[in-house]
Amino acid sequence: MIKVENLVKRYGSIVALDHLNLEIDEGEIFGLLGPNGSGKTTAISCMLALLKYDKGSIKIFGEQIKPDSYNIKRRIGIVPQNIAVFDELSVYENIDYFCGLYIKNKTEKKKLVSDAIEFVGLENYTKRKPGQLSGGLLRRLNIACGIVHKPELIIMDEPTVAVDPQSRNKILEGIEELNRGGSTIIYTSHYMEEVEQICTKVAIIDGGRCIASGTNEELKSMIKTGETITVENIFINSEQLTGIKNIQHVFDVVYKDNILVIRCSSAKHNLVKIMNYMQEHDISFGRVFSERPTLNDVFLEITGKQLRD
């Protein structure tokens, strides 16, 4: 559905996109991850032909996207990170307006607006102005305006930022429902657990390049971390800390605020070996838990950065 090849975008001496390559297949929920300044927003703007780029090509639905490619743009919905609605219009009027940009038939438009309102759960708020809505409801309105015309491709740029847990769950469930209904979705977020929950494929962008892509499991197989063991309420000295670091398959140990975090490569009995060491050295501790690699581990190991830099 989308093919980005060797995309280059410069702002003066700054290279925002450095030969970026992406392929997004029809039917995917495609997660686009990267720290601030990695090039995600620039890439999306280029895909929508809102920015001119210096080199490369972008094809959507098999066609080269241009500023006047209205036949392509009609098939795309965008849910921007910043709320993009009219404060002077009601919830219903906002959704109706954005639907009217794509749909001229009044009967069809009325049905689509009604469907969008029901989809985001705003039936009881249709006469309210955006300023009268909570942050979570405002996000739902933003989504309704972007998907009301039932586009084949939907780009969602951090749609759950700063919303309450109930609204976040509603939004995530809605995204999965849109996907089941046939929409391909590009999803950016700073919440790793969301991406891991709903995305069928993920690309990690850093420095304007795609440095890794694949399913969650494929990405996890690329890194050294196979298991992370956390020990709470533990008191150890420097000699004991060195002893733990020297346990086979342990490659990283962090001890801070009486919490010990041990990263191990994939192997059997990592936890047993560490528990045996603590018992042999009479080390007291509280809760212990072991976790398989998460998408956050992948991102940190591949980029060397926290996502929320």
C-alpha positions as CSV (number, residue, x, y, z in Angstrom):
1,M,0.0,0.0,0.0
2,I,2.9,2.4,0.8
3,K,6.4,2.2,-0.5
4,V,9.0,4.8,0.5
5,E,12.4,4.5,-1.2
6,N,15.6,6.4,-0.4
7,L,13.7,9.4,0.9
8,V,15.9,12.4,1.7
9,K,14.7,15.6,3.2
10,R,17.0,18.4,4.3
11,Y,16.4,21.6,6.2
12,G,19.5,23.6,5.3
13,S,22.4,21.7,6.7
14,I,20.2,19.5,8.8
15,V,19.3,16.1,7.3
16,A,15.8,15.2,8.6
17,L,15.4,12.0,6.5
18,D,18.5,10.2,5.3
19,H,17.6,7.7,2.6
20,L,14.6,6.4,4.5
21,N,13.0,3.2,3.2
22,L,9.6,1.8,4.4
23,E,7.1,-0.7,3.1
24,I,3.6,-0.9,4.5
25,D,1.3,-3.7,3.4
26,E,-2.4,-3.5,3.1
27,G,-4.2,-4.5,6.3
28,E,-1.4,-3.7,8.7
29,I,-1.4,-1.7,11.8
30,F,2.0,-0.3,11.3
31,G,3.8,1.2,14.3
32,L,6.3,4.0,13.5
33,L,8.6,4.6,16.5
34,G,11.5,7.0,17.1
35,P,12.8,9.5,19.6
36,N,11.9,13.1,19.2
37,G,13.7,14.5,16.2
38,S,14.1,11.1,14.5
39,G,12.1,12.1,11.4
40,K,8.7,10.5,12.0
41,T,6.7,13.7,11.5
42,T,8.7,14.7,8.5
43,A,8.2,11.3,6.9
44,I,4.4,11.5,7.5
45,S,4.3,15.0,6.0
46,C,6.2,13.8,3.0
47,M,3.9,10.9,2.6
48,L,0.9,13.3,2.5
49,A,2.7,15.5,0.0
50,L,2.6,18.4,2.5
51,L,6.4,18.7,2.3
52,K,8.7,18.7,-0.7
53,Y,11.6,16.3,-0.4
54,D,15.0,16.4,-1.9
55,K,15.4,12.8,-3.2
56,G,13.6,9.5,-3.4
57,S,10.1,8.4,-4.1
58,I,6.8,7.7,-2.3
59,K,4.1,5.5,-3.8
60,I,0.7,5.1,-2.1
61,F,-1.9,2.7,-3.6
62,G,0.8,2.1,-6.3
63,E,0.8,5.7,-7.4
64,Q,3.3,8.5,-7.0
65,I,1.9,11.0,-4.4
66,K,1.9,14.7,-5.4
67,P,0.4,17.8,-3.8
68,D,-2.5,17.6,-6.3
69,S,-3.1,13.8,-6.0
70,Y,-6.6,14.4,-4.8
71,N,-7.7,10.9,-6.0
72,I,-5.2,9.4,-3.5
73,K,-5.8,11.9,-0.7
74,R,-9.5,11.2,-0.7
75,R,-8.7,7.6,0.4
76,I,-6.5,8.8,3.3
77,G,-7.5,9.9,6.8
78,I,-5.2,11.8,9.2
79,V,-5.6,12.1,12.9
80,P,-2.9,14.7,13.9
81,Q,-1.3,14.8,17.3
82,N,-2.5,18.4,17.8
83,I,-6.3,18.7,18.1
84,A,-7.5,20.0,14.7
85,V,-11.2,21.0,15.2
86,F,-13.2,24.2,15.0
87,D,-13.9,25.6,18.5
88,E,-17.0,27.5,17.3
89,L,-18.7,24.4,15.9
90,S,-20.4,21.7,17.9
91,V,-19.3,18.1,17.9
92,Y,-21.8,17.2,15.3
93,E,-21.0,20.2,13.1
94,N,-17.3,19.5,13.2
95,I,-17.6,15.9,12.1
96,D,-20.2,16.9,9.5
97,Y,-17.8,19.6,8.1
98,F,-14.8,17.2,7.7
99,C,-17.0,14.5,6.2
100,G,-18.3,17.1,3.7
101,L,-14.7,17.7,2.4
102,Y,-14.9,14.2,0.9
103,I,-18.6,13.2,0.6
104,K,-21.1,15.5,-1.2
105,N,-24.2,13.2,-1.2
106,K,-26.3,14.5,1.8
107,T,-27.8,11.1,2.6
108,E,-24.5,9.3,2.6
109,K,-22.8,12.1,4.6
110,K,-25.5,12.0,7.3
111,K,-25.1,8.2,7.7
112,L,-21.3,8.5,7.8
113,V,-21.4,11.2,10.5
114,S,-23.8,9.2,12.6
115,D,-21.6,6.1,12.2
116,A,-18.5,8.1,13.3
117,I,-20.3,9.6,16.3
118,E,-21.4,6.1,17.4
119,F,-17.9,4.7,16.7
120,V,-16.1,7.1,19.1
121,G,-18.9,7.1,21.7
122,L,-19.9,10.7,21.5
123,E,-23.7,10.2,21.1
124,N,-24.4,12.2,24.3
125,Y,-22.1,15.1,23.4
126,T,-23.2,16.0,19.8
127,K,-24.4,19.6,20.7
128,R,-21.4,20.5,22.8
129,K,-18.5,22.7,21.7
130,P,-14.9,21.3,21.8
131,G,-14.2,23.6,24.8
132,Q,-16.8,21.8,26.8
133,L,-15.2,18.4,26.3
134,S,-12.7,16.6,28.5
135,G,-9.3,15.8,27.1
136,G,-10.3,12.2,26.3
137,L,-13.5,13.2,24.6
138,L,-11.7,15.9,22.6
139,R,-9.3,13.2,21.4
140,R,-12.2,11.0,20.3
141,L,-13.7,14.0,18.4
142,N,-10.3,14.5,16.7
143,I,-10.4,10.8,15.6
144,A,-14.0,11.0,14.4
145,C,-13.1,14.0,12.1
146,G,-10.2,12.0,10.6
147,I,-12.0,8.7,9.9
148,V,-15.6,9.9,9.2
149,H,-15.3,9.3,5.4
150,K,-14.1,5.7,6.1
151,P,-10.7,6.0,4.5
152,E,-8.6,3.0,3.3
153,L,-5.5,4.4,4.9
154,I,-5.5,6.1,8.3
155,I,-2.5,7.9,9.8
156,M,-2.7,8.4,13.5
157,D,0.0,10.6,15.2
158,E,0.0,9.9,18.9
159,P,-3.8,9.8,19.3
160,T,-3.7,8.8,23.0
161,V,-1.3,11.5,24.3
162,A,-2.5,12.9,27.6
163,V,-5.8,11.1,27.9
164,D,-7.3,9.1,30.7
165,P,-7.0,5.3,30.8
166,Q,-10.7,4.8,29.9
167,S,-10.4,7.0,26.8
168,R,-7.1,5.3,25.9
169,N,-8.7,1.9,26.0
170,K,-11.6,3.1,23.9
171,I,-9.3,4.6,21.3
172,L,-7.1,1.5,21.1
173,E,-10.2,-0.8,20.7
174,G,-11.5,1.6,18.0
175,I,-8.2,1.4,16.1
176,E,-8.4,-2.4,16.1
177,E,-12.0,-2.2,15.0
178,L,-11.1,0.1,12.1
179,N,-8.4,-2.3,11.1
180,R,-10.8,-5.3,11.1
181,G,-13.1,-3.2,9.0
182,G,-10.5,-3.0,6.3
183,S,-8.4,0.2,7.1
184,T,-4.6,0.1,7.0
185,I,-3.3,2.2,9.9
186,I,0.0,4.0,10.5
187,Y,0.4,4.5,14.2
188,T,2.9,6.6,16.1
189,S,3.1,6.7,19.8
190,H,5.5,7.2,22.7
191,Y,3.7,4.5,24.7
192,M,5.5,1.2,23.9
193,E,2.9,-0.9,25.5
194,E,0.3,0.4,23.0
195,V,2.4,-0.3,20.0
196,E,3.2,-3.8,21.3
197,Q,-0.5,-4.4,22.0
198,I,-2.0,-3.4,18.6
199,C,0.6,-3.1,15.9
200,T,1.2,-6.0,13.5
201,K,4.5,-4.6,12.3
202,V,6.9,-1.9,13.7
203,A,9.6,0.2,12.2
204,I,12.1,2.1,14.4
205,I,13.4,5.3,12.9
206,D,16.5,7.2,14.2
207,G,18.5,9.8,12.6
208,G,16.1,9.9,9.6
209,R,16.8,6.2,8.8
210,C,14.8,3.0,9.4
211,I,17.2,1.1,11.6
212,A,15.0,-1.9,12.2
213,S,11.6,-3.3,11.2
214,G,9.5,-6.4,11.6
215,T,6.9,-8.0,13.8
216,N,7.3,-7.6,17.6
217,E,8.8,-11.1,17.8
218,E,11.2,-10.4,14.9
219,L,12.4,-7.2,16.5
220,K,12.9,-9.0,19.9
221,S,15.0,-11.6,18.2
222,M,17.4,-8.9,17.0
223,I,18.6,-8.0,20.4
224,K,20.9,-9.5,23.0
225,T,18.4,-9.2,25.9
226,G,16.6,-12.5,26.4
227,E,15.4,-12.0,30.0
228,T,15.3,-9.1,32.5
229,I,15.3,-10.0,36.2
230,T,14.3,-7.3,38.7
231,V,15.0,-7.7,42.4
232,E,13.3,-5.2,44.8
233,N,14.3,-4.1,48.3
234,I,17.8,-5.7,48.1
235,F,20.9,-4.5,49.9
236,I,24.2,-5.6,48.3
237,N,27.8,-4.4,48.5
238,S,30.2,-3.8,45.5
239,E,31.8,-7.2,45.8
240,Q,28.4,-9.0,45.6
241,L,27.4,-6.8,42.7
242,T,30.6,-7.8,40.9
243,G,29.8,-11.5,41.6
244,I,26.3,-11.1,40.1
245,K,27.8,-9.5,37.0
246,N,30.1,-12.5,36.6
247,I,27.3,-15.0,36.5
248,Q,27.1,-16.8,33.1
249,H,24.7,-15.1,30.6
250,V,24.5,-11.9,32.7
251,F,25.6,-8.9,30.5
252,D,24.2,-5.8,32.2
253,V,23.5,-5.0,35.9
254,V,22.0,-1.8,37.3
255,Y,21.7,-1.2,41.1
256,K,19.9,1.9,42.2
257,D,17.6,2.8,45.1
258,N,17.8,-0.8,46.4
259,I,16.5,-2.2,43.2
260,L,18.6,-4.5,41.1
261,V,17.9,-4.9,37.4
262,I,19.8,-7.8,35.7
263,R,19.7,-8.2,31.9
264,C,20.6,-11.7,30.6
265,S,21.0,-13.3,27.2
266,S,18.6,-16.1,26.3
267,A,19.4,-19.1,28.3
268,K,17.8,-21.6,30.7
269,H,17.8,-21.2,34.4
270,N,19.0,-17.5,34.6
271,L,16.7,-16.8,37.5
272,V,17.7,-20.0,39.3
273,K,21.4,-19.1,39.1
274,I,20.8,-15.6,40.4
275,M,18.6,-16.9,43.3
276,N,21.2,-19.5,44.2
277,Y,23.9,-16.8,44.3
278,M,21.9,-14.6,46.6
279,Q,21.1,-17.5,48.9
280,E,24.8,-18.6,49.0
281,H,25.8,-15.1,50.0
282,D,23.0,-14.6,52.5
283,I,21.6,-11.6,50.6
284,S,18.1,-10.5,51.7
285,F,15.6,-9.2,49.2
286,G,11.9,-8.5,48.5
287,R,9.9,-9.2,45.4
288,V,11.6,-10.9,42.4
289,F,10.2,-11.0,38.9
290,S,11.4,-12.1,35.5
291,E,10.3,-10.6,32.2
292,R,10.8,-11.5,28.6
293,P,12.0,-8.7,26.3
294,T,9.6,-5.9,25.6
295,L,9.5,-3.5,22.7
296,N,11.1,-0.9,25.0
297,D,14.1,-3.2,25.5
298,V,14.4,-3.5,21.7
299,F,14.2,0.3,21.2
300,L,16.7,1.0,24.0
301,E,19.2,-1.6,22.8
302,I,19.0,-0.7,19.1
303,T,19.0,3.1,19.5
304,G,20.8,3.5,22.8
305,K,18.0,6.0,23.7
306,Q,14.9,6.2,25.8
307,L,11.8,6.8,23.5
308,R,10.7,9.8,25.6
309,D,14.0,11.7,25.2
